[in-house]
Amino acid sequence: MEKPIVNIFFLLGFNYFMIKSWGTWKVTLLTVIGNYFLISILIESYYGLPKFIEIFNAIFTFSISVAGTYVLWRKNKAGTLTDYEKRCWRLIRTLDLLIFISVLLLLSFFLFIKYF
């Protein structure tokens, strides 16, 4: 029961901060994307979502993260990163490395399972 209530308050708080900094097309796009994810989480807590929407959400989230990483990579090559963006860039590289290592471990597990 707590999850839907928390999601409702998170949705309200998210919209409050987005409306507070309204004005550019980036904030509008972020608001639409954030509301889509928050509403799908809220619906999923009550009714569940069809499998294709869950797959779409995973692909959509992955594409957003790849696009954000690409933007940070371009800004890093140009040397225009702020201090906050440099910390984010280090965090993203660390998370990418952890994901890569976990995929390698999973792949090696499936390849060498017959030897265990």
C-alpha positions as CSV (number, residue, x, y, z in Angstrom):
1,M,0.0,0.0,0.0
2,E,2.9,2.4,0.6
3,K,4.3,2.2,-2.9
4,P,1.2,3.8,-4.6
5,I,1.1,6.6,-2.0
6,V,4.8,7.3,-2.3
7,N,4.4,7.4,-6.1
8,I,1.6,9.9,-5.9
9,F,3.6,12.2,-3.7
10,F,6.6,11.8,-5.9
11,L,4.5,12.7,-9.0
12,L,3.2,15.8,-7.2
13,G,6.6,16.8,-6.0
14,F,8.1,16.2,-9.5
15,N,5.5,18.4,-11.2
16,Y,5.9,21.1,-8.5
17,F,9.6,21.4,-9.3
18,M,9.0,21.2,-13.1
19,I,6.4,23.9,-13.0
20,K,8.7,26.0,-10.8
21,S,11.4,26.0,-13.5
22,W,9.1,26.1,-16.5
23,G,10.0,27.9,-19.7
24,T,12.3,26.0,-22.0
25,W,11.5,23.1,-24.3
26,K,14.0,20.9,-22.4
27,V,12.0,21.3,-19.1
28,T,8.8,20.5,-21.0
29,L,10.3,17.4,-22.5
30,L,11.6,16.3,-19.2
31,T,8.2,16.9,-17.6
32,V,6.4,14.8,-20.2
33,I,8.9,11.9,-19.9
34,G,8.9,12.0,-16.1
35,N,5.2,12.0,-15.9
36,Y,5.0,9.1,-18.3
37,F,7.3,7.0,-16.2
38,L,5.7,8.0,-12.9
39,I,2.2,7.4,-14.2
40,S,3.2,4.0,-15.6
41,I,4.7,3.1,-12.2
42,L,1.5,4.2,-10.5
43,I,-0.6,2.1,-12.8
44,E,1.7,-0.8,-12.5
45,S,1.3,-0.8,-8.7
46,Y,-2.5,-1.1,-8.9
47,Y,-3.2,-3.1,-12.1
48,G,0.0,-4.2,-13.7
49,L,1.2,-3.3,-17.2
50,P,1.2,-5.4,-20.4
51,K,4.5,-7.0,-21.2
52,F,5.1,-4.8,-24.3
53,I,4.8,-1.6,-22.3
54,E,7.4,-3.0,-19.8
55,I,9.7,-3.8,-22.7
56,F,9.1,-0.3,-24.2
57,N,9.9,1.3,-20.9
58,A,13.2,-0.6,-20.6
59,I,14.2,0.3,-24.2
60,F,13.1,3.9,-23.7
61,T,15.1,4.2,-20.4
62,F,18.2,2.7,-22.0
63,S,18.0,5.1,-25.0
64,I,17.6,8.1,-22.7
65,S,20.7,7.0,-20.7
66,V,22.7,6.4,-23.9
67,A,21.7,9.9,-25.2
68,G,22.7,11.5,-21.8
69,T,26.0,9.7,-21.8
70,Y,26.7,10.8,-25.4
71,V,26.0,14.4,-24.5
72,L,28.3,14.3,-21.5
73,W,31.0,12.6,-23.6
74,R,30.7,15.4,-26.3
75,K,30.9,18.1,-23.6
76,N,33.9,16.3,-22.0
77,K,35.8,16.2,-25.4
78,A,35.1,19.9,-25.8
79,G,36.2,20.7,-22.3
80,T,33.0,22.5,-21.3
81,L,31.9,20.3,-18.3
82,T,31.0,22.0,-15.1
83,D,32.1,20.5,-11.8
84,Y,28.7,18.9,-11.2
85,E,28.8,17.3,-14.7
86,K,32.3,16.0,-14.1
87,R,31.1,14.2,-11.0
88,C,28.2,12.8,-13.1
89,W,30.6,11.8,-15.9
90,R,32.8,9.8,-13.4
91,L,29.7,8.2,-11.9
92,I,28.4,7.1,-15.3
93,R,31.8,5.7,-16.3
94,T,31.9,3.7,-13.1
95,L,28.4,2.4,-13.6
96,D,29.1,1.5,-17.2
97,L,32.2,-0.4,-16.0
98,L,30.1,-2.3,-13.4
99,I,27.4,-3.2,-16.0
100,F,30.1,-4.4,-18.4
101,I,31.7,-6.6,-15.7
102,S,28.3,-8.0,-14.7
103,V,27.5,-8.9,-18.3
104,L,30.9,-10.5,-18.7
105,L,30.3,-12.6,-15.6
106,L,26.9,-13.6,-16.7
107,L,28.1,-14.6,-20.1
108,S,31.0,-16.6,-18.7
109,F,28.6,-18.3,-16.3
110,F,26.4,-19.4,-19.2
111,L,29.4,-20.4,-21.3
112,F,31.2,-22.4,-18.6
113,I,28.2,-23.8,-16.7
114,K,28.9,-27.3,-17.9
115,Y,32.3,-27.4,-16.2
116,F,30.8,-26.6,-12.7
